[in-house]
Amino acid sequence: MFEHNILVTGGAGFIGTNFIEYYTKVHPETRLVDLDALTYAANLKSWEMQKMMPNVVPVKGDICNRELIDWLFEAFDIDGVIHFAAESHVDNSIKDPLRFVRTNVDGTAVLLEAAKTYWQATNRFETSRFHHISTDEVYGSLGEEGYFTETTPYAPNSPYSSSKASSDLLVRAYVHTYGMNATISNCSNNYGPWQNAEKLIPTVIRKCLAHEPIPVYGTGLNIRDWLWVEDHCRAVDLIYHKGKAGETYNVGGHNEKTNLEIVGKICEVLDKLVPWTDHKYGELTSFVADRLGHDFRYAIDPTKIICQLAWKPSTTFDEGLRKTVQWYLNSLQ
Ligand SMILES: NC(=O)c1ccc[n+]([C@@H]2O[C@H](COP(=O)([O-])OP(=O)(O)OC[C@H]3O[C@@H](n4cnc5c(N)ncnc54)[C@H](O)[C@@H]3O)[C@@H](O)[C@H]2O)c1
């Protein structure tokens, strides 16, 4: 018998996979029901691993399917939601924005409404928590100076970040209109094992190993703030259990890097781990046309979560990047 039953959405994706691995270790008393549509972004290997875990129930399905969600709440007596599922790649959102509106906006609305209905009917609306995972991209783009805080006005620029901002506003509406016990986290760029091949770090590793040009958008000087994925998972765990209802927490490790720096660092790690005779991987760097509407800089001020929930990042970028590259090399064997 489990003490808690949490519905985790998107648990076969990059962060969801890492979260389930982490959470089942630190909270063995909880059963996680992982609802994932298994889109192209899902990790089928991690899905198969979850099938073998005694406290995980992987369920293939769509967060927009209200009937299925209602059934899951009842069948597993769900007393919490941790919502990761999303379309998450900015380039795809530029090509097909409606897919992002459907999953990220409609899907979040369906989950909120199903949770409200079930928790009200079972008299635990005030105590059951809904945690929504969002991104720093909702705040728009920074210049050379400044940081995003929880009170920075939303100014999303891509269809992806606009759809995430819309989902955050829906959560806010459920807090203010119905008194839902919900929290939101807005995190910076994550890196680590299990990230989909389309994203920057896995792309650079793959291109290097194939000795193909490494595509770098524009000048390569756009800045992102990088966080080791397990540090994000710990932050979500803390907010879910100790965060104040109705609050937003920004999560980031003060680790700003230009895209060119990221490429350079990955190349250096690979030069050591899998040397390329008479060459350095950095020689493969090649500049391609910039992404449409490419935001210049994101940077998080994590003071609130550090001061109020005693969270702090555990892993330095160099250490995390080395582990990440090693993980991809192992997974190719
Ligand atoms: N990756 C980052 O750097 C980052 C940073 C901040 C916030 N986030 C947020 O964290 C969450 C997870 O990001 P990620 O990088 O792990 O994404 P991902 O794309 O790797 O995984 C998303 C998962 O959601 C599933 N999914 C997609 N549509 C679905 C649907 N309609 N119903 C059910 N499942 C569906 C996919 O199959 C996949 O397993 C997202 O909400 C994202 O906005 C990501």
The ligand as a Tripos MOL2 file, in Angstrom:
@<TRIPOS>MOLECULE
LIG
   44    48     1     0     0
SMALL
NO_CHARGES

@<TRIPOS>ATOM
      1 N1         14.5240   21.1470  -20.9760 N.am      1 LIG1
      2 C1         14.7130   22.3100  -20.3810 C.2       1 LIG1
      3 O1         15.8240   22.8560  -20.3840 O.2       1 LIG1
      4 C2         13.5820   22.9750  -19.6430 C.ar      1 LIG1
      5 C3         13.8450   24.1300  -18.8890 C.ar      1 LIG1
      6 C4         12.7980   24.7130  -18.1560 C.ar      1 LIG1
      7 C5         11.5410   24.1530  -18.1930 C.ar      1 LIG1
      8 N2         11.2950   23.0540  -18.9580 N.ar      1 LIG1
      9 C6          9.9360   22.4820  -18.9270 C.3       1 LIG1
     10 O2         10.0520   21.1950  -18.3300 O.3       1 LIG1
     11 C7          9.0860   20.3050  -18.8680 C.3       1 LIG1
     12 C8          9.7770   19.0690  -19.3990 C.3       1 LIG1
     13 O3         10.7400   19.4490  -20.3820 O.3       1 LIG1
     14 P1         11.6270   18.3590  -21.1360 P.3       1 LIG1
     15 O4         12.8350   19.0430  -21.6330 O.co2     1 LIG1
     16 O5         11.7580   17.1580  -20.2900 O.co2     1 LIG1
     17 O6         10.6710   18.0220  -22.3800 O.3       1 LIG1
     18 P2         10.7350   16.7960  -23.3800 P.3       1 LIG1
     19 O7         10.2830   17.3340  -24.6890 O.co2     1 LIG1
     20 O8         12.0340   16.0900  -23.3000 O.co2     1 LIG1
     21 O9          9.6190   15.7920  -22.8050 O.3       1 LIG1
     22 C9          8.2590   16.0680  -22.8700 C.3       1 LIG1
     23 C10         7.4910   14.7850  -22.5880 C.3       1 LIG1
     24 O10         6.0910   15.1080  -22.6240 O.3       1 LIG1
     25 C11         5.4340   14.1180  -23.3920 C.3       1 LIG1
     26 N3          4.2500   14.7130  -24.0280 N.ar      1 LIG1
     27 C12         4.2250   15.6340  -25.0270 C.ar      1 LIG1
     28 N4          2.9490   15.9150  -25.3560 N.ar      1 LIG1
     29 C13         2.1560   15.1950  -24.5310 C.ar      1 LIG1
     30 C14         0.7530   15.0570  -24.3790 C.ar      1 LIG1
     31 N5         -0.1040   15.7330  -25.1580 N.pl3     1 LIG1
     32 N6          0.2850   14.2320  -23.4200 N.ar      1 LIG1
     33 C15         1.1380   13.5300  -22.6200 C.ar      1 LIG1
     34 N7          2.4870   13.6030  -22.7420 N.ar      1 LIG1
     35 C16         2.9840   14.4260  -23.6850 C.ar      1 LIG1
     36 C17         6.4460   13.6570  -24.4240 C.3       1 LIG1
     37 O11         6.1330   12.3630  -24.9260 O.3       1 LIG1
     38 C18         7.7400   13.6870  -23.6270 C.3       1 LIG1
     39 O12         7.9760   12.4560  -22.9850 O.3       1 LIG1
     40 C19         8.3460   21.0950  -19.9560 C.3       1 LIG1
     41 O13         7.1470   21.5690  -19.4020 O.3       1 LIG1
     42 C20         9.2950   22.2410  -20.2810 C.3       1 LIG1
     43 O14         8.5780   23.3730  -20.7150 O.3       1 LIG1
     44 C21        12.2840   22.4480  -19.6790 C.ar      1 LIG1
@<TRIPOS>BOND
     1     1     2 1
     2     2     3 2
     3     2     4 1
     4     4     5 ar
     5     4    44 ar
     6     5     6 ar
     7     6     7 ar
     8     7     8 ar
     9     8     9 1
    10     8    44 ar
    11     9    10 1
    12     9    42 1
    13    10    11 1
    14    11    12 1
    15    11    40 1
    16    12    13 1
    17    13    14 1
    18    14    15 2
    19    14    16 1
    20    14    17 1
    21    17    18 1
    22    18    19 2
    23    18    20 1
    24    18    21 1
    25    21    22 1
    26    22    23 1
    27    23    24 1
    28    23    38 1
    29    24    25 1
    30    25    26 1
    31    25    36 1
    32    26    27 ar
    33    26    35 ar
    34    27    28 ar
    35    28    29 ar
    36    29    30 ar
    37    29    35 ar
    38    30    31 1
    39    30    32 ar
    40    32    33 ar
    41    33    34 ar
    42    34    35 ar
    43    36    37 1
    44    36    38 1
    45    38    39 1
    46    40    41 1
    47    40    42 1
    48    42    43 1
@<TRIPOS>SUBSTRUCTURE
     1 LIG1         1 GROUP 0 **** ****
